């Protein structure tokens, strides 16, 4: 048996939509299991030399976790990880590994798990409902906790959106570090501000992109996380001053900007990767 799955990158939060909004991008990791291959793990691309190639690999751990939980038996296999999503840059590399592991385990075991069950397990393992929902379903998603567990609604992003991902080469932010700088409580005014901006962001991302600059504003997390990455913070302010809509991608330090009629993202020179991916409208999927 040989199975390959492609999982897109995600830019979560999208400014005000903390832990609930995400946009899937056409920048992806591909993972292959081969039950006839020599048992082992190899990593290529992003994370080579950093990501483990043993039993602590997150994709492998997810596969074996699902097998234990379901009481199933897995054959030995070779796992290949071909990564295009940068590590610790706020683009959902961990979420891609968890989602891939769940999908591969489900198919290898013939479990046929319900999509919402896969989402719930993904949230339990990754801890970020917006990232895993975006990776699973593609497009623009709203993740929420219902009385029956984690759910997500997929929306159709506007065809007018032109995302630009700005990745600093010299700055990283570990997710746990990005969480530690968040306040334990927020003011009523800041909470109300973010609720209004989140509603506006949904409108801007689907119908009225002219509203994006204001819609991506936030008072809960972006400023605190940008304090961890001075280079990204300076560029963030420069983009806003130039009238270019921008938000922190996930926990940062990558930025997600949107080019519109008018000023575009300029040449940032060495030290930055500037990508202009399409929006991934399909989500995680098996490859032929």
N, C-alpha and C positions, 0 to 999 in steps of 0.2 A: 504494500500500500504506500502510495506517495501522495501527500496532500500539501498544497501551498495556499497560503492566505495572505492577502494584502490588507493592511490596516493604515488608514490615513492619519496624518498629524492633525492636531486640533489646537485652536486658539480659544481658550476658555475665558469665562467672565465677561469678555467684550466690554470692559469698562465697568458699568454699574451692575451687571448681572452676576454678582458674586455667587459661585458654586451652582449656578443654574443655567447659564447661557454658554453655548460653544458653537464654533464654526469649524467645519472640517475642511482641510486644505489638501490640494492634490500634491502632497509630499508624503511619502509613505515608507513603511517598513514592510518587507516581505519575509515570511517565515515558512519553512518547508520541513515536514517530517517524512522520513523515508524508513519504513520498517524493514527494508531489505539492505539498508546501508550499514556501515560499521557504526556501532553505538558510540555516540559522542556528540559534541556541540561545536560549531564554528561560527564566528562572528566576522562580518565584513562591513566596511563602510564606517558610519558613525559609531563610535564606541569601541572600535577595535583596539585591543590592548587594555581596555578599561572594563568592559562588561565581562562577567565570568563565563568561562566555557566549561563549567562543571555543574554539579547538581544544584548550585545556588543561583543559576541563571533564572531570571524571572519567568520566562516563557516555560522552561522546563518545570519549575516549581508549580506554576499554575496548572499545567497538564497533570502532574502527579497528584496535586491537591484534589482536582475534580475526580480523578480515578478513585482516590481514597474515600471521598465523600459519597460516591455512587456505588462503592463496593465493586468496581469493575477491575478487570485485569488488562493491563497494557502490554503489548509486545515491546521488545527492545527497539530502539529507533535512533536514527541520526537526525539531529535538529540543526538546520542552517538558518542563520539570521542575517538578512541583507538589509542594512539600516541606512535610510536617508534622513531620518529625523534626528537632529542634534540633541545631545544629552544636556539635561539641566538648563534648558533655555526656555522653558514654559510652553513647549509645543507638544506635550503629551506622549513623550517616548515611552514612559512607564505604562501609560494607559494602552498604548498599542501592543505592548508585550502581554499584558493581562488579557485583553480582548482576543488576541491571537491564540493564546494558550487555551482559553475557554472554548473557542470555536474548534480548534484542533482536537481537543479532548472529547468534546461532544460528538464530533464526527468519527473519531477513532473508536469510541465506545458504542456508537450507534444509539446514543441516549435520546436524541431528539428533544432536547430541553426547550421549553417555551422561551421565546425571546425575553420576556420580562424576568424569567428566572436567571437567564444569562446576565441580564443587566444588574440584577440584585447581587449576584455573586461577584460581578466585576466591581461594583461599588464597594462591597465588603473587602475585596483584595486591594484595590487601588486607592480607595478613599475619596475619589473625586468624581461625583456623579456627572458633572458637566463634561469632563474629558472623555469618560468611557462611553457616555451616550452619544457624543459627537462622533467618536471613532466607530461605534457600532452602526449608527443609522445615517451618518453623513449629513451634508447640508447644514442648516441652522437648526439647533435643537434647544428645547427647554426641558431640563430635567427637574423632577419634583418628587417629593416623598408623599405618597398617597396612603390611605388607610390599608391598602393591600400591598404596600411596598413601593420600591422605586419604579418610577415610570418616566417616559420621555415623549414629548411631542415634537415631530419633525416639521419644520416649516420650509418653504421654498424661498431661498435668498433671491434678492433682486438680481436680474441679469446685468444691471448697471454697476454692480460692485466690482471694483478692481483692487483686490488686496495686495499689499506689499509687506513682506515679512523682513524685518531688520534684525539681524542676529549679530550681537557683539562677540568677537572672537576671544577677547580677553576677560570677559565677565561671565560668571555663572551664578545661579542661585539655586541651592538645594531646596526642595519643597518644604522640608521640615523647618528650615531657616526662614523661609518666606511666611510660614504659618506663625512662627514665634513672634514676629514683629507686629502681628495684628492685635488690635485692642480687645479686651475682654468685654467691653460694652461700648455702645455708641449713643450719641445723642438722638433724641427724637427727630430733630431737624435734619441730621445727616441721614437717618433711616428714611425719612420721607423724601429727601432729595434723591436717594438712590432708587426708591420705588418709582418715582416719576420718570427718572432717566431710563430705567429698565423698560418701562412701557414705551417710552419714546424710541429706545433702541430697537425694539421689535418692529416698530413702524418704519424706522429709518433703514433697517437691514432688509426689509421685504418690499417696501413700496416707495418711500420718500427718502432717497439717499442724501438729498440736500440737507437733511436734518442731522447727519452723522456727527458733525463736529460737536454739537451740544449733546447729542444722545450718548456719546461715549464717555461723558464726564462721570466722575465717581468721587465719593468722599470717604469710602471705607478702607480701601486697601492699596490703591495704586501709588500714592505718594510715599507710603511707608515702605513698600517694596522697592521703589526706585531709589530710596536712600541706600539700599544695599548695592546699587550698581550706578555709580556716579556718571559713567559714560552714557548709559542708557537714559539716565535722568536728564542730562544736558540735551541729548538729541530729542527726547520727548518734548521738552519745552520749545526747542527750535522749530519742531514740526507744528506744534500748536500755534506758535507765533506766526508761522507762514500760512496758517489757515488750512493745514492738512489734517483731516480727522485721524486720530491716533489713540490707541489704548495699549496697555500692557498685555502681552500675550500670556495668559495663564498667570503663573507666579513670577514671570519674567526670567531673565532680563530682556528677552526678545520683545520687540514692539510690533504691533500690527497696525499699519496705516492703510488708508483707502485713498487712491488717487481719483480725482474728479476733474471736471473741466476747470482749468486754472493751474495753480502751482503743482508741480510733481516732485517726488522725492529726488533730491539731487545726488550727485556722485559723492558718496561718503568717504571714499578713499580706503586705504588699508586699515584693517582692524574691524571691518564690518562686512558681513555677507548680506547682500540685498537680493531677495527672491521675489518673483512675481508669479506665484502659483495660481492656478485656477481654483475655484471652490470644488471640493469633492462632494458630489451630490449622491453618491452611492453608498458610502460607508464601507465597513469591512466586508470582504467578499473572498470566496474561494476562487482560485485561478484555474483555468483549464490545464 
